[in-house]
Structures are given as C-alpha cells and as structure tokens.
Amino acid sequence: MRYKFMFIVGFAVGFIAGARAGRERYEQLKKLAATAADNPAAQQAAAAVQAKATDAARMAKEKFAGPLQGGLNSAKGKVPGLRHKDADAANNGHRFAGTPD
C-alpha cells in the first residue's frame, strides 16, 4: 500500500511540474531535439551505434542459435530419458486424464 501511495504522490508531483513548465518549455525541448538530430556528428554517432548493434545481434545469433538448430529431434539422442509426447500414452509412459489405468 505504501508503494502505491508513493507512486500516486510521484505521479502528482510530475504532473504538476510538467503543467507548470507548459507549452513554451515543450517547444524549447522540441527545438533542441530537432537541432541535435540535424547535427551531422549526432547522425554519424547514431549510424555507428546502429552498425554495432546490428553486428552484435548477428554475432549473438551465430553463437546461440547454432546449438538450437536441431530442436527436439536432435536433443532426443543427447538427453537421456527425453521422449517425444505421442498421442498414444502407452507408447511413451505418459498418463493422461481420462485414460484408464
């Protein structure tokens, strides 16, 4: 209950502070953001970050997706006791609700 109260108080303070800043401050921030986005150095930095992120994602996919390529069929031979769930419960030892003992 304490956390909910603190959240509501924080929300109210933020709302009031934002309302006092008003439209003028919003327009100033919007103009500043547009200026920063048009800056060639900022565009170059953003492109470099995007290239690094793409490269990191590709490397992570190569590293972690390789062992997962075979799925359950390749894991069946490597993990003792792992069996595929067949429709016929008697074939793999599974018991389903509603089946006789």
C-alpha positions as CSV (number, residue, x, y, z in Angstrom):
1,M,0.0,0.0,0.0
2,R,2.9,2.3,0.8
3,Y,4.4,1.9,-2.7
4,K,1.0,2.6,-4.3
5,F,0.8,5.8,-2.3
6,M,4.3,6.9,-3.2
7,F,3.6,6.2,-6.9
8,I,0.5,8.4,-6.8
9,V,2.4,11.2,-5.0
10,G,5.2,10.9,-7.5
11,F,2.8,11.0,-10.4
12,A,1.0,14.1,-9.0
13,V,4.3,15.9,-8.5
14,G,5.4,15.1,-12.0
15,F,2.1,16.1,-13.4
16,I,2.1,19.5,-11.6
17,A,5.8,20.2,-12.5
18,G,5.0,19.3,-16.2
19,A,2.0,21.5,-16.2
20,R,3.9,24.4,-14.8
21,A,6.6,24.0,-17.5
22,G,3.9,24.4,-20.0
23,R,3.8,24.6,-23.7
24,E,6.8,27.0,-24.0
25,R,9.2,24.6,-22.4
26,Y,7.8,21.8,-24.6
27,E,8.5,23.8,-27.7
28,Q,12.1,24.6,-26.5
29,L,12.8,21.0,-25.9
30,K,11.3,20.0,-29.2
31,K,13.5,22.6,-31.0
32,L,16.6,21.4,-29.1
33,A,15.9,17.8,-30.1
34,A,15.4,18.7,-33.7
35,T,18.7,20.7,-33.7
36,A,20.5,17.8,-32.1
37,A,19.0,15.3,-34.6
38,D,20.1,17.5,-37.6
39,N,23.7,17.7,-36.3
40,P,26.0,15.7,-38.6
41,A,28.1,14.4,-35.7
42,A,24.9,13.1,-34.0
43,Q,23.8,11.4,-37.2
44,Q,27.2,9.8,-37.6
45,A,27.2,8.6,-34.0
46,A,23.7,7.2,-34.4
47,A,24.8,5.3,-37.5
48,A,27.8,3.9,-35.7
49,V,25.7,2.7,-32.8
50,Q,23.2,1.1,-35.2
51,A,26.0,-0.7,-37.0
52,K,27.5,-2.0,-33.8
53,A,24.1,-3.2,-32.6
54,T,23.4,-5.0,-35.9
55,D,26.8,-6.7,-35.7
56,A,26.3,-7.7,-32.0
57,A,22.9,-9.1,-32.8
58,R,24.4,-11.1,-35.7
59,M,27.2,-12.5,-33.6
60,A,24.8,-13.4,-30.8
61,K,22.6,-15.2,-33.2
62,E,25.5,-17.2,-34.6
63,K,26.8,-18.1,-31.2
64,F,23.5,-19.1,-29.6
65,A,21.3,-20.2,-32.4
66,G,23.7,-22.9,-33.7
67,P,23.2,-25.4,-30.8
68,L,19.4,-24.9,-31.1
69,Q,19.1,-25.6,-34.8
70,G,18.2,-29.3,-34.4
71,G,15.3,-28.7,-32.0
72,L,13.8,-31.6,-30.1
73,N,14.8,-34.3,-32.5
74,S,18.5,-33.6,-32.1
75,A,18.1,-33.3,-28.3
76,K,16.3,-36.7,-28.0
77,G,19.6,-38.5,-28.8
78,K,21.7,-36.4,-26.4
79,V,19.5,-36.2,-23.3
80,P,18.8,-39.5,-21.6
81,G,15.1,-40.1,-20.9
82,L,13.8,-37.4,-23.2
83,R,11.0,-38.7,-25.3
84,H,8.6,-37.1,-27.7
85,K,5.0,-37.0,-26.5
86,D,3.0,-39.3,-28.7
87,A,-0.8,-39.4,-29.0
88,D,-0.8,-42.9,-27.6
89,A,0.2,-42.6,-23.9
90,A,1.1,-46.3,-23.6
91,N,4.0,-45.9,-26.1
92,N,5.9,-43.3,-24.0
93,G,4.8,-43.8,-20.4
94,H,2.7,-40.7,-20.1
95,R,-0.7,-40.9,-18.4
96,F,-3.4,-38.5,-19.4
97,A,-6.5,-37.6,-17.5
98,G,-9.4,-39.7,-18.6
99,T,-7.4,-42.7,-19.6
100,P,-7.9,-46.0,-17.8
101,D,-5.1,-47.3,-15.6
